[in-house]
Amino acid sequence: MSRPSDHYDSAEPAPAKGGDSDDIVSPKLGPVGWLRWFWRQLTSMRTALFLLLLLALAAVPGSLVPQRAADPNGVTQYFVDNPDLAPILDKVQAFDVYTSVWFSAIYLLLFVSLIGCVVPRTKHHFDALRAKPPRTPARLSRLAGFTTRDIAAAESGATAASVVDSARTLLKRQRYRTVVFTGVDRATGAETVSVSAERGYMRETGNLVFHSALVGILITVGIGGGFGYQGQRVVVEGQTFVNTLLAYDSFNPGRFFTDSQLSRYTLSLDSFSATYETQSLKAFGQPLDYEAKVTTTDESGTTSSESIKVNSPLKIGGTDVYLLGNGYAPTITVRDNDGNVVFTDSVPFLPQDASLTSLGVVKVPDGLDEQLGMIGFFYPTQAQSSTGAYYSSFPDLQYPVLTLNVYEGDLGLDGGVPASVYSLNTDSMTQLTGGSTGVKSIELKPGESMELPNGLGTVSLDGVKRFASFDIHHDATQLWVLTFAILVLAGLLTSLFIPRRRLWVKATDRGDGSVHVEYAGLARGDDPRLVEAVTALADKHSTSFSPDPKA
């Protein structure tokens, strides 16, 4: 066989030194070559899927340990419960998973990978939409669903051209793109007419919509995180929260947050109610429903009464207010020896178990001869174990009891170092009750009072209120995220359930006056119904020329 006139033989490679000349020598990749190789690996669909899976796995620690942005009190308690493990987890940013360096790195790589996948595939798909269906293969018998029909021209007056024209009309009704070709049968030399049809471009369109929407979600989540904010506030019954920066117990702003984004509104907690299971012994004490009734006033001065439940947040001032937690806030009053009130407040106590055994701290920095600190346990329904230890047997207020261990000394508030209101540093303090002091802890029921040790004064439990912990979240991109999420689902379903297939119908006039028709198909991907589609086309098409499709 002769070579083309423009054929050029490349030069023979130089033999390797000290080796066989048949050894394969790979070209060396320079800096540009390595960058090109890395870019091709990063923008492959396999890498994008791997990064998507890796991102899902990287989000798992965020559900295993409390996050500072959502539950700062939980993080504080985690450090108390796990003093050895918590510092290690903190070093690897386990308490800030979604803003950590490693999570952000995976996030950005996935973002780049998806863009690198989508852009060239979009161009290729656009070119495919403009291109005509491919020519009819010479041997349809090699393709899926191949079948033939013979049409008697004497009865129907059909010719190869009219048969193909009829097939083209039928295929167009089924939303196929069609093009007619003429040729010569290599075996018989007879002239043939064929129609090439293709459909299913929506499959690739759905695929591109799916990946483009994923990019959209990544962009909107990034923008929402940058301009949004999230904060928490504990509000006791009767108290009012004003949406200002200083009013939050904890606040997590986005990178581009400014104070002007805070809408001016107020939220007062009128009452908090909880319903617990009392009929079933197996679920005795389990919560059935929580409801916080609040009064809100927006920027325009409009006042309204609202209800916030666990799965029913309040929308006000561009924020969503979620009910995050709840507990008890005993109202504690401390008086000096002259009966003057030096401290009175409803102090939120943090629940320690499902029955709301709660731990709290009271700090009295002024008004007494010494600074006073108290660590207390509150039992909504006080019970006693066989060892003598107190616990709560039911989360509702049935037999409330408050116990207090009293400390005097330096509270550490004068050094200017921030301290949690839920913890008490006793390093510079002397314990006066409980523990190894030999003095019984102070024990109070609502309405009772007791004297403090060393003649410091008295402490009383005036009542018990409920508190609610609210999570205030602002994200202006929620609607966009929802839109892209719907597009992700629509694109995925489209790419899964719309088949990409090609069908061919070829007709040949025979010498006996009949028309020989061949049908075949080819799937682009998995299409288990392709053979069925070819057979259905052949039956319907041939029936239009003869009552008997086998005639």
DOVEX-756003 format. One line per field, with one value per residue (C-alpha): residue number from 1; residue in three letters; x, y, z. Coordinates in Angstrom, 2 decimals. Example, Ala and Ser with C-alpha at 12.3 -4.5 7.8 and 13.67 -1.06 7.14 Angstrom:
REM DOVEX-756003
num <- [1  2];
residu <- [ALA  SER];
px <- [12.30  13.67];
py <- [-4.50  -1.06];
pz <- [7.80  7.14];
END
This chain:
REM DOVEX-756003
num <- [1  2  3  4  5  6  7  8  9  10  11  12  13  14  15  16  17  18  19  20  21  22  23  24  25  26  27  28  29  30  31  32  33  34  35  36  37  38  39  40  41  42  43  44  45  46  47  48  49  50  51  52  53  54  55  56  57  58  59  60  61  62  63  64  65  66  67  68  69  70  71  72  73  74  75  76  77  78  79  80  81  82  83  84  85  86  87  88  89  90  91  92  93  94  95  96  97  98  99  100  101  102  103  104  105  106  107  108  109  110  111  112  113  114  115  116  117  118  119  120  121  122  123  124  125  126  127  128  129  130  131  132  133  134  135  136  137  138  139  140  141  142  143  144  145  146  147  148  149  150  151  152  153  154  155  156  157  158  159  160  161  162  163  164  165  166  167  168  169  170  171  172  173  174  175  176  177  178  179  180  181  182  183  184  185  186  187  188  189  190  191  192  193  194  195  196  197  198  199  200  201  202  203  204  205  206  207  208  209  210  211  212  213  214  215  216  217  218  219  220  221  222  223  224  225  226  227  228  229  230  231  232  233  234  235  236  237  238  239  240  241  242  243  244  245  246  247  248  249  250  251  252  253  254  255  256  257  258  259  260  261  262  263  264  265  266  267  268  269  270  271  272  273  274  275  276  277  278  279  280  281  282  283  284  285  286  287  288  289  290  291  292  293  294  295  296  297  298  299  300  301  302  303  304  305  306  307  308  309  310  311  312  313  314  315  316  317  318  319  320  321  322  323  324  325  326  327  328  329  330  331  332  333  334  335  336  337  338  339  340  341  342  343  344  345  346  347  348  349  350  351  352  353  354  355  356  357  358  359  360  361  362  363  364  365  366  367  368  369  370  371  372  373  374  375  376  377  378  379  380  381  382  383  384  385  386  387  388  389  390  391  392  393  394  395  396  397  398  399  400  401  402  403  404  405  406  407  408  409  410  411  412  413  414  415  416  417  418  419  420  421  422  423  424  425  426  427  428  429  430  431  432  433  434  435  436  437  438  439  440  441  442  443  444  445  446  447  448  449  450  451  452  453  454  455  456  457  458  459  460  461  462  463  464  465  466  467  468  469  470  471  472  473  474  475  476  477  478  479  480  481  482  483  484  485  486  487  488  489  490  491  492  493  494  495  496  497  498  499  500  501  502  503  504  505  506  507  508  509  510  511  512  513  514  515  516  517  518  519  520  521  522  523  524  525  526  527  528  529  530  531  532  533  534  535  536  537  538  539  540  541  542  543  544  545  546  547  548  549  550  551];
residu <- [MET  SER  ARG  PRO  SER  ASP  HIS  TYR  ASP  SER  ALA  GLU  PRO  ALA  PRO  ALA  LYS  GLY  GLY  ASP  SER  ASP  ASP  ILE  VAL  SER  PRO  LYS  LEU  GLY  PRO  VAL  GLY  TRP  LEU  ARG  TRP  PHE  TRP  ARG  GLN  LEU  THR  SER  MET  ARG  THR  ALA  LEU  PHE  LEU  LEU  LEU  LEU  LEU  ALA  LEU  ALA  ALA  VAL  PRO  GLY  SER  LEU  VAL  PRO  GLN  ARG  ALA  ALA  ASP  PRO  ASN  GLY  VAL  THR  GLN  TYR  PHE  VAL  ASP  ASN  PRO  ASP  LEU  ALA  PRO  ILE  LEU  ASP  LYS  VAL  GLN  ALA  PHE  ASP  VAL  TYR  THR  SER  VAL  TRP  PHE  SER  ALA  ILE  TYR  LEU  LEU  LEU  PHE  VAL  SER  LEU  ILE  GLY  CYS  VAL  VAL  PRO  ARG  THR  LYS  HIS  HIS  PHE  ASP  ALA  LEU  ARG  ALA  LYS  PRO  PRO  ARG  THR  PRO  ALA  ARG  LEU  SER  ARG  LEU  ALA  GLY  PHE  THR  THR  ARG  ASP  ILE  ALA  ALA  ALA  GLU  SER  GLY  ALA  THR  ALA  ALA  SER  VAL  VAL  ASP  SER  ALA  ARG  THR  LEU  LEU  LYS  ARG  GLN  ARG  TYR  ARG  THR  VAL  VAL  PHE  THR  GLY  VAL  ASP  ARG  ALA  THR  GLY  ALA  GLU  THR  VAL  SER  VAL  SER  ALA  GLU  ARG  GLY  TYR  MET  ARG  GLU  THR  GLY  ASN  LEU  VAL  PHE  HIS  SER  ALA  LEU  VAL  GLY  ILE  LEU  ILE  THR  VAL  GLY  ILE  GLY  GLY  GLY  PHE  GLY  TYR  GLN  GLY  GLN  ARG  VAL  VAL  VAL  GLU  GLY  GLN  THR  PHE  VAL  ASN  THR  LEU  LEU  ALA  TYR  ASP  SER  PHE  ASN  PRO  GLY  ARG  PHE  PHE  THR  ASP  SER  GLN  LEU  SER  ARG  TYR  THR  LEU  SER  LEU  ASP  SER  PHE  SER  ALA  THR  TYR  GLU  THR  GLN  SER  LEU  LYS  ALA  PHE  GLY  GLN  PRO  LEU  ASP  TYR  GLU  ALA  LYS  VAL  THR  THR  THR  ASP  GLU  SER  GLY  THR  THR  SER  SER  GLU  SER  ILE  LYS  VAL  ASN  SER  PRO  LEU  LYS  ILE  GLY  GLY  THR  ASP  VAL  TYR  LEU  LEU  GLY  ASN  GLY  TYR  ALA  PRO  THR  ILE  THR  VAL  ARG  ASP  ASN  ASP  GLY  ASN  VAL  VAL  PHE  THR  ASP  SER  VAL  PRO  PHE  LEU  PRO  GLN  ASP  ALA  SER  LEU  THR  SER  LEU  GLY  VAL  VAL  LYS  VAL  PRO  ASP  GLY  LEU  ASP  GLU  GLN  LEU  GLY  MET  ILE  GLY  PHE  PHE  TYR  PRO  THR  GLN  ALA  GLN  SER  SER  THR  GLY  ALA  TYR  TYR  SER  SER  PHE  PRO  ASP  LEU  GLN  TYR  PRO  VAL  LEU  THR  LEU  ASN  VAL  TYR  GLU  GLY  ASP  LEU  GLY  LEU  ASP  GLY  GLY  VAL  PRO  ALA  SER  VAL  TYR  SER  LEU  ASN  THR  ASP  SER  MET  THR  GLN  LEU  THR  GLY  GLY  SER  THR  GLY  VAL  LYS  SER  ILE  GLU  LEU  LYS  PRO  GLY  GLU  SER  MET  GLU  LEU  PRO  ASN  GLY  LEU  GLY  THR  VAL  SER  LEU  ASP  GLY  VAL  LYS  ARG  PHE  ALA  SER  PHE  ASP  ILE  HIS  HIS  ASP  ALA  THR  GLN  LEU  TRP  VAL  LEU  THR  PHE  ALA  ILE  LEU  VAL  LEU  ALA  GLY  LEU  LEU  THR  SER  LEU  PHE  ILE  PRO  ARG  ARG  ARG  LEU  TRP  VAL  LYS  ALA  THR  ASP  ARG  GLY  ASP  GLY  SER  VAL  HIS  VAL  GLU  TYR  ALA  GLY  LEU  ALA  ARG  GLY  ASP  ASP  PRO  ARG  LEU  VAL  GLU  ALA  VAL  THR  ALA  LEU  ALA  ASP  LYS  HIS  SER  THR  SER  PHE  SER  PRO  ASP  PRO  LYS  ALA];
px <- [0.00  1.49  1.81  0.14  2.17  2.41  3.63  6.70  8.84  10.08  13.75  14.95  15.51  19.10  19.90  20.22  23.72  24.70  21.22  19.05  17.89  14.36  13.85  10.94  12.10  9.37  9.66  10.57  7.91  8.99  7.20  4.53  4.04  3.58  1.11  -0.85  -0.86  -2.03  -4.78  -6.06  -6.15  -7.91  -10.56  -11.43  -14.89  -13.36  -11.50  -14.63  -16.63  -13.79  -13.64  -17.43  -17.22  -14.27  -16.24  -19.10  -16.68  -14.97  -18.33  -18.84  -16.77  -19.09  -21.93  -19.86  -18.58  -20.26  -19.35  -18.48  -20.66  -23.79  -23.29  -20.57  -21.89  -21.62  -17.98  -17.31  -18.96  -16.99  -13.74  -14.99  -16.02  -12.95  -10.00  -7.40  -9.08  -10.62  -7.30  -6.14  -9.39  -9.15  -5.71  -7.10  -10.06  -12.61  -14.80  -14.71  -15.03  -16.82  -14.36  -11.25  -8.28  -8.62  -12.37  -11.90  -9.11  -11.39  -14.18  -12.05  -10.53  -14.01  -15.08  -12.18  -12.59  -16.28  -15.67  -12.87  -15.27  -18.30  -16.78  -15.23  -18.18  -20.58  -18.70  -18.64  -22.37  -23.15  -21.24  -23.10  -26.46  -25.55  -24.17  -26.28  -26.87  -24.09  -24.27  -25.96  -23.50  -22.87  -23.78  -26.75  -26.78  -23.95  -26.02  -28.50  -32.08  -31.39  -34.53  -35.88  -39.24  -40.25  -42.92  -44.84  -44.69  -47.47  -50.00  -48.89  -47.15  -44.16  -40.66  -37.45  -37.71  -41.35  -40.65  -37.78  -39.80  -42.56  -40.00  -38.59  -42.04  -42.64  -39.30  -39.87  -43.12  -41.04  -38.77  -35.81  -33.49  -33.29  -31.31  -31.74  -28.81  -28.57  -26.01  -25.26  -25.51  -22.03  -23.35  -25.96  -25.00  -28.59  -29.33  -30.33  -32.10  -31.75  -32.69  -30.41  -32.15  -30.87  -32.40  -31.60  -29.52  -31.43  -29.47  -26.21  -28.04  -29.29  -25.78  -24.41  -27.26  -26.49  -22.80  -23.43  -25.97  -23.42  -21.05  -23.91  -24.48  -20.78  -20.75  -23.93  -22.92  -19.56  -21.23  -23.85  -21.16  -19.15  -21.99  -24.13  -23.89  -25.02  -25.44  -26.88  -28.71  -30.22  -33.43  -35.20  -38.97  -39.76  -36.48  -36.09  -33.43  -32.46  -30.78  -27.51  -23.99  -23.47  -26.70  -25.49  -24.00  -21.90  -21.61  -20.05  -19.90  -18.98  -15.77  -17.52  -20.01  -20.65  -22.75  -25.11  -26.46  -28.18  -31.87  -33.17  -35.84  -36.68  -37.83  -39.36  -39.87  -43.34  -43.48  -41.93  -43.83  -42.78  -44.87  -43.46  -44.58  -46.35  -48.43  -45.83  -43.38  -40.83  -40.75  -41.56  -40.21  -39.36  -40.17  -43.17  -43.28  -41.55  -43.10  -41.71  -44.28  -42.65  -43.57  -41.63  -41.25  -39.72  -37.96  -41.24  -42.52  -45.07  -45.65  -46.88  -47.18  -45.45  -44.73  -41.39  -41.07  -38.23  -39.10  -40.93  -38.50  -39.49  -38.64  -38.03  -35.74  -34.10  -33.13  -34.40  -34.77  -34.52  -35.34  -32.03  -32.40  -34.11  -33.76  -34.43  -33.32  -33.71  -34.26  -31.59  -31.28  -28.28  -28.58  -25.98  -26.32  -28.38  -30.90  -29.76  -30.00  -26.52  -27.48  -30.72  -31.15  -32.72  -29.60  -29.75  -28.57  -27.24  -29.03  -26.77  -29.12  -32.49  -34.27  -32.79  -30.52  -28.85  -25.57  -25.14  -22.81  -23.62  -21.02  -21.41  -18.50  -19.72  -21.72  -20.15  -16.92  -15.53  -16.32  -18.66  -19.07  -21.57  -21.73  -25.25  -27.23  -30.92  -33.24  -36.71  -38.00  -35.52  -34.93  -32.24  -30.28  -29.25  -25.85  -27.48  -26.73  -29.42  -30.74  -33.80  -36.29  -38.53  -37.80  -40.87  -41.19  -42.68  -40.37  -37.74  -34.64  -31.51  -28.20  -25.30  -21.60  -20.27  -16.78  -15.24  -12.16  -11.07  -13.47  -10.80  -13.02  -10.70  -7.90  -9.82  -9.68  -13.03  -14.59  -17.56  -20.68  -21.16  -17.87  -16.17  -12.40  -11.84  -8.02  -8.00  -11.08  -11.84  -14.66  -17.08  -19.73  -19.85  -17.01  -14.34  -15.35  -17.55  -20.31  -23.45  -24.28  -27.04  -30.33  -33.29  -36.83  -38.76  -39.60  -36.93  -33.81  -30.71  -27.82  -24.48  -21.39  -19.14  -21.99  -21.80  -25.56  -28.43  -29.36  -32.89  -34.60  -37.45  -38.79  -37.95  -38.34  -37.75  -35.22  -34.92  -31.75  -32.24  -30.06  -30.33  -29.21  -28.97  -28.30  -29.49  -28.70  -31.21  -33.55  -30.64  -29.45  -32.97  -33.15  -29.82  -30.77  -33.93  -31.82  -29.42  -32.29  -33.90  -30.59  -29.82  -33.22  -32.94  -29.49  -30.64  -33.98  -33.62  -31.78  -29.40  -29.97  -29.61  -31.93  -31.48  -33.95  -32.51  -34.68  -33.62  -35.70  -35.56  -35.98  -39.20  -40.92  -40.69  -38.84  -36.42  -36.24  -33.62  -33.94  -31.22  -30.19  -27.21  -27.22  -24.97  -24.63  -26.89  -30.25  -31.98  -35.05  -33.20  -34.07  -37.70  -37.68  -36.24  -38.81  -41.68  -40.50  -40.26  -43.72  -45.43  -43.66  -44.21  -47.85  -48.56  -47.81  -49.48  -52.04  -49.65  -46.22  -44.66  -45.96];
py <- [0.00  3.35  6.17  9.55  12.11  14.35  11.57  12.44  9.96  11.31  11.07  7.93  8.55  8.41  5.20  5.49  5.46  2.03  0.67  -0.94  1.34  -0.13  1.38  3.83  7.30  9.50  13.21  15.40  17.74  21.28  23.68  24.46  20.78  19.94  22.82  21.58  18.04  19.26  21.37  18.42  16.24  18.90  19.63  16.01  14.83  12.06  14.63  16.78  13.79  12.86  16.41  16.45  13.23  14.62  17.79  15.68  13.69  16.89  18.19  15.16  16.52  19.53  17.25  15.29  18.17  21.54  24.48  27.92  29.64  27.69  26.54  28.48  27.29  23.72  24.30  25.68  22.66  20.33  21.80  21.18  17.59  16.73  18.78  16.59  16.04  19.49  21.44  18.91  19.25  23.02  23.00  21.22  23.65  20.94  23.52  25.79  23.17  25.25  28.14  26.01  26.13  22.50  22.73  25.97  24.37  21.48  23.96  26.13  23.15  21.79  25.22  25.43  21.81  22.22  25.38  23.62  20.77  22.82  25.45  23.12  20.72  23.61  24.63  21.04  20.67  23.95  22.73  19.40  21.18  23.01  19.92  17.62  13.98  11.68  9.85  6.49  3.63  1.29  -1.82  -1.28  -4.99  -4.38  -1.99  -2.57  -3.61  -4.22  -5.35  -5.29  -4.93  -5.48  -3.17  -4.24  -1.28  -2.66  -2.42  0.84  2.62  3.19  4.03  4.21  8.01  8.04  5.38  7.40  10.60  8.86  7.64  11.14  12.57  9.90  10.56  14.30  13.70  11.90  15.00  13.59  15.81  14.31  14.52  12.50  10.90  9.11  6.49  3.22  -0.25  -1.78  -5.35  -4.83  -1.49  -0.30  3.28  3.74  6.52  6.80  9.09  9.68  10.79  11.82  13.03  13.21  16.39  17.35  14.62  16.53  19.81  18.44  17.28  20.75  22.38  20.05  20.98  24.67  24.79  23.21  26.04  28.47  26.99  27.27  30.92  31.91  30.10  31.90  35.28  34.58  33.59  36.72  39.23  37.31  36.94  34.60  35.32  33.80  35.36  33.90  35.72  35.18  35.56  39.24  40.40  42.17  41.64  44.59  43.70  45.55  44.17  44.58  42.74  39.36  36.77  35.49  36.80  35.35  37.93  37.27  38.59  41.57  42.28  45.86  47.15  48.86  45.44  45.00  45.82  47.65  45.57  44.30  40.90  40.37  36.88  36.95  33.30  29.95  26.69  23.09  19.93  16.62  13.04  11.73  8.80  6.41  5.06  4.23  7.87  9.47  13.02  13.29  16.72  16.84  20.52  23.82  27.22  30.69  33.48  36.79  40.37  42.03  45.62  46.24  49.31  50.95  50.64  47.94  45.66  42.08  38.91  35.87  32.27  30.53  26.76  24.36  23.91  27.21  30.16  33.80  36.03  39.67  42.40  40.17  37.58  34.15  33.67  29.99  28.44  26.83  25.72  26.39  25.98  27.53  30.87  30.99  34.51  34.93  37.90  38.61  41.10  42.44  42.38  45.56  44.03  46.10  44.33  43.99  41.54  40.36  38.70  35.76  33.73  31.20  27.76  25.42  22.02  19.04  16.17  15.37  16.03  19.55  19.19  22.57  24.21  27.94  30.57  33.70  36.47  39.31  41.72  44.68  45.50  43.04  43.04  40.42  39.52  36.55  33.70  30.83  27.64  26.26  23.25  23.57  20.55  21.13  17.97  17.16  13.50  11.69  8.60  5.78  7.46  10.69  12.65  14.93  14.70  15.78  13.04  15.11  18.22  20.20  22.23  19.71  20.01  22.70  22.89  25.07  24.20  26.65  26.31  29.68  31.10  34.41  36.17  37.64  36.96  38.02  40.73  43.66  42.52  43.34  39.73  38.53  35.67  33.45  34.07  30.30  29.50  30.56  30.62  29.61  29.71  32.96  32.19  30.35  27.83  28.47  25.76  22.29  19.98  19.51  22.60  20.61  23.18  22.01  23.60  26.17  24.58  26.73  26.26  29.07  31.76  30.66  32.50  31.51  33.28  33.33  32.02  34.36  36.82  38.05  38.51  36.45  34.78  33.97  32.14  34.47  32.39  30.41  31.65  29.92  31.12  30.52  30.50  32.08  31.75  34.82  34.13  36.51  35.24  37.27  34.43  31.89  32.30  31.89  28.77  27.33  28.16  26.50  23.49  23.04  23.31  20.70  18.27  19.04  18.67  15.40  13.89  15.04  13.52  10.24  9.64  11.15  8.72  9.93  7.77  7.66  5.85  5.06  4.00  2.92  2.02  0.26  -0.31  -3.92  -5.33  -7.17  -3.87  -4.09  -1.76  -3.27  -1.20  -1.53  -0.14  0.16  2.29  3.33  4.54  7.23  5.70  3.22  2.81  -0.48  0.42  1.07  -2.27  -1.80  1.70  0.41  -2.40  -0.03  2.37  -0.44  -1.80  1.59  2.76  -0.38  -0.64  2.71  1.13  -2.24  -3.69  -6.55  -5.30  -8.58  -8.20];
pz <- [0.00  -1.03  1.48  1.02  -0.87  2.18  4.50  6.51  8.38  11.69  12.49  14.24  17.98  19.16  21.06  24.81  26.20  27.37  26.71  24.10  21.29  21.61  25.10  25.37  26.32  27.84  27.19  30.14  31.43  32.10  34.46  31.86  31.13  34.80  35.21  32.19  33.58  37.00  35.42  33.38  36.47  38.54  35.90  35.19  36.17  38.26  40.38  40.74  42.02  44.40  45.79  46.20  48.23  50.19  50.99  52.35  54.51  55.71  56.94  59.21  62.16  62.22  63.31  65.84  67.97  68.75  66.54  67.86  65.27  66.22  69.82  71.70  75.06  73.84  72.94  76.44  77.99  75.70  77.03  80.58  79.85  77.72  79.02  77.27  73.90  73.38  72.96  70.34  68.41  68.67  67.06  63.99  63.90  64.70  66.46  63.38  60.66  58.04  58.24  58.70  56.33  55.23  54.59  52.63  50.57  49.53  48.85  46.56  44.73  44.06  42.83  40.36  39.29  38.50  36.47  34.58  33.80  32.86  30.54  27.89  28.07  27.50  24.35  23.11  23.80  22.02  18.97  19.11  19.14  15.95  14.19  12.00  12.95  11.65  8.34  8.15  8.77  5.84  7.87  10.11  10.96  13.45  15.55  18.36  17.58  13.89  12.10  8.53  6.84  3.19  1.78  -1.35  -3.70  -5.91  -3.08  -1.54  -4.42  -2.12  -3.23  -1.21  -1.14  0.02  2.66  4.10  3.95  5.92  8.48  8.79  9.51  12.14  13.80  13.86  15.71  18.32  18.61  16.74  14.72  11.24  8.04  4.81  2.97  -0.37  -1.27  -2.99  -1.44  -1.68  -1.97  -4.70  -6.18  -5.76  -4.77  -1.11  0.74  4.50  7.37  10.35  13.53  16.93  20.19  23.87  23.92  27.06  28.84  28.43  29.02  32.35  33.18  32.54  34.48  37.40  37.54  36.80  39.63  41.95  41.05  41.70  45.16  45.97  44.86  46.70  49.88  49.76  49.21  51.87  54.34  53.57  53.97  56.46  60.20  62.95  66.62  69.77  72.67  75.83  76.78  80.11  80.38  80.67  79.11  75.75  73.09  70.87  67.60  68.18  68.15  71.90  72.75  71.46  73.82  70.91  67.38  64.25  61.41  57.82  56.34  54.72  57.53  58.65  61.56  59.13  58.10  61.47  61.19  64.23  65.91  69.38  70.62  74.08  75.50  77.05  78.06  77.35  77.63  77.29  77.04  78.27  77.89  81.01  79.69  78.28  80.84  78.14  77.02  80.35  80.54  76.84  75.35  73.02  72.15  72.89  72.28  72.88  72.74  71.87  71.13  68.32  67.17  63.74  62.32  61.36  64.94  64.14  67.14  66.80  68.87  67.43  68.33  67.78  67.76  67.02  63.34  62.95  63.04  63.19  60.22  61.11  59.84  57.22  59.85  60.84  64.59  65.57  68.92  69.83  73.46  76.74  80.48  83.85  85.26  89.06  90.38  93.08  95.45  97.71  100.58  102.98  106.76  106.69  104.29  101.31  97.96  96.43  93.70  92.12  88.75  86.96  86.21  83.33  84.41  81.71  81.45  82.11  81.25  79.71  83.02  83.05  86.05  85.54  86.46  86.96  88.38  90.41  90.73  93.25  92.65  94.76  97.87  100.33  102.28  99.90  96.31  96.31  93.85  93.95  91.92  91.94  90.81  90.06  90.13  88.58  90.27  93.01  93.87  95.83  94.86  97.18  97.61  98.80  95.62  94.27  90.71  88.74  87.94  85.65  83.51  84.59  87.80  90.24  93.27  92.45  94.62  94.29  95.95  96.17  97.00  98.15  97.47  98.58  97.21  93.90  91.02  88.49  87.00  87.67  85.37  82.19  80.94  79.52  81.50  80.78  82.85  82.97  84.71  87.94  88.39  92.03  92.00  94.03  96.09  99.32  99.43  102.31  101.81  100.32  99.38  102.05  104.07  106.42  105.94  104.20  100.86  100.83  99.83  98.75  97.52  95.83  98.40  100.90  102.07  104.08  105.71  103.95  105.81  107.80  108.30  104.71  104.42  103.03  99.76  98.64  95.78  94.80  91.93  88.79  85.25  81.90  79.38  75.67  73.61  70.19  67.13  64.87  61.34  58.38  54.86  51.88  49.45  50.79  47.80  45.38  47.18  46.97  43.25  42.52  44.66  42.55  39.39  40.77  41.31  37.94  36.10  37.86  37.05  33.44  33.00  34.55  32.81  29.32  26.99  24.29  21.22  17.45  15.03  11.34  8.66  5.29  2.28  -0.95  -4.09  -5.28  -8.73  -7.82  -7.05  -3.26  -0.92  1.60  4.81  7.53  11.08  13.75  16.72  18.79  22.40  23.83  27.27  29.02  27.26  28.11  26.03  22.79  21.17  22.16  20.61  17.30  17.11  17.91  15.18  12.63  13.46  13.40  10.26  8.19  9.31  7.69  4.27  4.75  7.12  7.66  8.77  7.61  4.08];
END
